[in-house]
Amino acid sequence: MENEEKIDNKKAILRNALNLFSKKQYEAVGIQEVVDLSGITKPTLYYHFGNKIGLFEGVIREYGKNLIERLSDIESHNEDLTGSLKRVAEIYFDLIRENSNFAKMFLNFNLIPEDSEIRVIAFGFYMEAFSYVEDIFKKEENKNGNMKNRSKIYCTTFMGMIFTYMSMIFNGFVEISDKLIFDAVRQFLYGIYS
């Protein structure tokens, strides 16, 4: 019973911290706010996470693992570039459906100031996710000579577009659909005249 309570406390802390981190910047969230929202004491939070940075890292580990697992699985599908990019778009748009708070938090990872104490953690996670998408373009470099040594810029451009679509979804400008995924990938591959 006691072990179940510890697990429940930990899940509540993570859920409430994610909610707060997605609505405010990391620096604006206080430990006391997380503790009060979770109905626990500070020693309980410190027992599970050590400190605020550990809490932030715990949130990323807990809520980001599905994103990383799905991105790492793309290569096993052995699809062409179009199919792989559609799968990436689906994964990120599904993130909005499945956990919009984490999706909002993730969108801000590459904007965290360099002097922030969480920069290394957030940017490390961001780059791990980025690397799986970049691998798609690296694989394509071997097939298409005109893409040689451009995988990073192609990946950055594609992900920038996906993140823009995510922002548009959050702001109600577009809705997630198969057509949106098709149009986004087509726009990237063929440009604005497609």
C-alpha positions as CSV (number, residue, x, y, z in Angstrom):
1,M,0.0,0.0,0.0
2,E,2.8,2.4,0.9
3,N,4.6,1.7,-2.4
4,E,1.4,2.4,-4.4
5,E,1.0,5.7,-2.5
6,K,4.6,6.7,-3.5
7,I,3.9,5.9,-7.1
8,D,0.6,7.8,-7.0
9,N,2.4,10.8,-5.4
10,K,5.2,10.7,-8.0
11,K,2.7,10.6,-10.9
12,A,0.7,13.5,-9.4
13,I,3.8,15.5,-9.0
14,L,4.9,14.9,-12.6
15,R,1.4,15.6,-14.0
16,N,1.1,18.9,-12.0
17,A,4.6,20.0,-12.8
18,L,4.0,19.4,-16.5
19,N,0.8,21.4,-16.3
20,L,2.6,24.3,-14.7
21,F,5.8,24.1,-16.9
22,S,3.6,24.1,-20.1
23,K,1.7,27.2,-19.0
24,K,4.6,29.2,-17.5
25,Q,8.3,29.2,-18.1
26,Y,10.4,27.0,-15.9
27,E,11.8,29.9,-13.9
28,A,8.2,31.1,-13.1
29,V,7.2,27.8,-11.5
30,G,7.9,27.5,-7.8
31,I,8.4,24.2,-5.9
32,Q,5.8,25.3,-3.4
33,E,3.3,25.7,-6.2
34,V,3.9,22.2,-7.4
35,V,3.7,20.9,-3.8
36,D,0.4,22.7,-3.1
37,L,-1.2,21.5,-6.4
38,S,-0.1,17.9,-5.7
39,G,-1.2,17.9,-2.1
40,I,2.1,16.7,-0.8
41,T,5.0,18.1,1.3
42,K,8.3,19.4,0.0
43,P,10.2,16.5,1.5
44,T,8.1,14.1,-0.7
45,L,8.9,16.1,-3.8
46,Y,12.6,16.1,-2.9
47,Y,12.5,12.4,-2.1
48,H,11.4,11.6,-5.7
49,F,13.3,14.3,-7.7
50,G,16.0,15.8,-5.5
51,N,15.4,19.4,-6.7
52,K,13.5,21.5,-9.2
53,I,16.0,20.5,-12.0
54,G,15.4,16.9,-11.2
55,L,11.7,17.5,-11.4
56,F,12.0,19.1,-14.8
57,E,14.2,16.2,-16.0
58,G,11.6,13.7,-14.6
59,V,8.8,15.4,-16.5
60,I,10.8,15.1,-19.8
61,R,11.7,11.5,-19.1
62,E,8.1,10.5,-18.2
63,Y,6.2,12.4,-20.9
64,G,8.9,12.4,-23.6
65,K,9.6,8.7,-23.8
66,N,6.7,7.9,-26.1
67,L,7.9,10.6,-28.6
68,I,11.5,9.2,-28.6
69,E,10.3,5.6,-28.9
70,R,8.0,6.5,-31.9
71,L,10.7,8.6,-33.6
72,S,13.3,5.9,-33.1
73,D,10.9,3.3,-34.7
74,I,10.6,5.2,-38.0
75,E,13.6,3.5,-39.6
76,S,12.2,0.1,-39.0
77,H,9.3,0.8,-41.4
78,N,11.7,1.2,-44.3
79,E,9.6,3.7,-46.1
80,D,10.6,6.2,-48.8
81,L,11.3,9.9,-47.9
82,T,7.7,10.9,-48.3
83,G,6.4,8.1,-46.1
84,S,9.0,8.7,-43.4
85,L,8.2,12.5,-43.3
86,K,4.5,11.8,-43.1
87,R,5.2,9.5,-40.2
88,V,7.2,12.3,-38.4
89,A,4.3,14.7,-38.9
90,E,1.9,12.2,-37.6
91,I,4.0,11.6,-34.5
92,Y,4.3,15.3,-33.7
93,F,0.6,16.0,-34.4
94,D,-0.3,12.9,-32.3
95,L,1.7,14.4,-29.5
96,I,-0.7,17.3,-29.5
97,R,-3.7,15.0,-29.3
98,E,-2.2,12.7,-26.6
99,N,-0.5,15.3,-24.4
100,S,-0.9,18.9,-25.5
101,N,0.8,20.1,-22.3
102,F,4.0,18.3,-23.2
103,A,3.7,19.3,-26.8
104,K,3.6,23.0,-25.7
105,M,6.5,22.5,-23.4
106,F,8.5,20.8,-26.2
107,L,7.9,23.6,-28.7
108,N,9.7,25.9,-26.3
109,F,12.8,23.8,-25.7
110,N,14.9,25.4,-28.4
111,L,14.0,28.8,-27.2
112,I,15.3,28.4,-23.6
113,P,18.0,31.0,-22.9
114,E,21.6,29.7,-22.9
115,D,22.2,30.7,-19.3
116,S,19.1,28.8,-18.0
117,E,19.9,26.0,-15.6
118,I,17.7,23.6,-17.7
119,R,19.1,24.5,-21.1
120,V,21.3,21.4,-21.2
121,I,18.5,19.0,-20.2
122,A,15.9,20.5,-22.5
123,F,18.1,21.0,-25.5
124,G,19.6,17.5,-25.1
125,F,16.1,16.0,-25.3
126,Y,15.3,18.3,-28.3
127,M,18.4,17.2,-30.1
128,E,17.7,13.5,-29.4
129,A,14.4,13.9,-31.1
130,F,15.9,16.0,-33.9
131,S,18.6,13.3,-34.5
132,Y,16.0,10.7,-35.5
133,V,14.5,12.9,-38.1
134,E,17.9,14.0,-39.3
135,D,18.8,10.3,-39.8
136,I,15.9,10.1,-42.4
137,F,17.6,12.8,-44.4
138,K,21.1,11.3,-44.0
139,K,19.7,8.0,-45.4
140,E,18.3,9.9,-48.3
141,E,21.7,11.6,-49.0
142,N,23.1,8.3,-50.0
143,K,20.3,7.9,-52.6
144,N,20.2,11.4,-54.0
145,G,23.5,13.1,-54.7
146,N,22.0,16.6,-54.8
147,M,21.1,16.2,-51.1
148,K,24.7,15.4,-50.1
149,N,25.8,17.2,-46.8
150,R,22.5,18.9,-46.4
151,S,20.7,16.6,-43.9
152,K,21.0,19.1,-41.0
153,I,19.5,22.0,-43.0
154,Y,16.8,19.9,-44.5
155,C,15.9,18.5,-41.1
156,T,15.9,22.0,-39.5
157,T,13.7,23.4,-42.2
158,F,11.2,20.5,-42.1
159,M,11.0,20.5,-38.3
160,G,10.6,24.3,-38.3
161,M,7.6,23.8,-40.6
162,I,6.2,21.1,-38.4
163,F,6.6,23.2,-35.3
164,T,4.8,26.1,-37.2
165,Y,1.9,23.8,-38.0
166,M,1.8,22.7,-34.3
167,S,1.6,26.4,-33.3
168,M,-1.2,26.9,-35.8
169,I,-3.0,23.9,-34.4
170,F,-2.7,25.3,-30.9
171,N,-4.0,28.7,-32.0
172,G,-7.0,27.2,-33.9
173,F,-5.9,28.2,-37.4
174,V,-5.9,24.6,-38.7
175,E,-7.1,21.2,-37.5
176,I,-5.2,18.0,-37.5
177,S,-6.2,15.7,-40.4
178,D,-4.7,13.3,-42.9
179,K,-5.0,16.1,-45.5
180,L,-3.0,18.5,-43.3
181,I,-0.2,15.9,-42.9
182,F,-0.2,15.3,-46.7
183,D,-0.2,19.0,-47.5
184,A,2.6,19.8,-45.0
185,V,4.9,17.1,-46.4
186,R,4.0,17.9,-50.0
187,Q,4.7,21.6,-49.3
188,F,8.1,20.8,-47.9
189,L,9.1,18.4,-50.7
190,Y,7.8,20.5,-53.6
191,G,7.6,24.1,-52.3
192,I,4.9,26.7,-52.3
193,Y,3.9,26.0,-55.9
194,S,2.9,22.5,-55.3
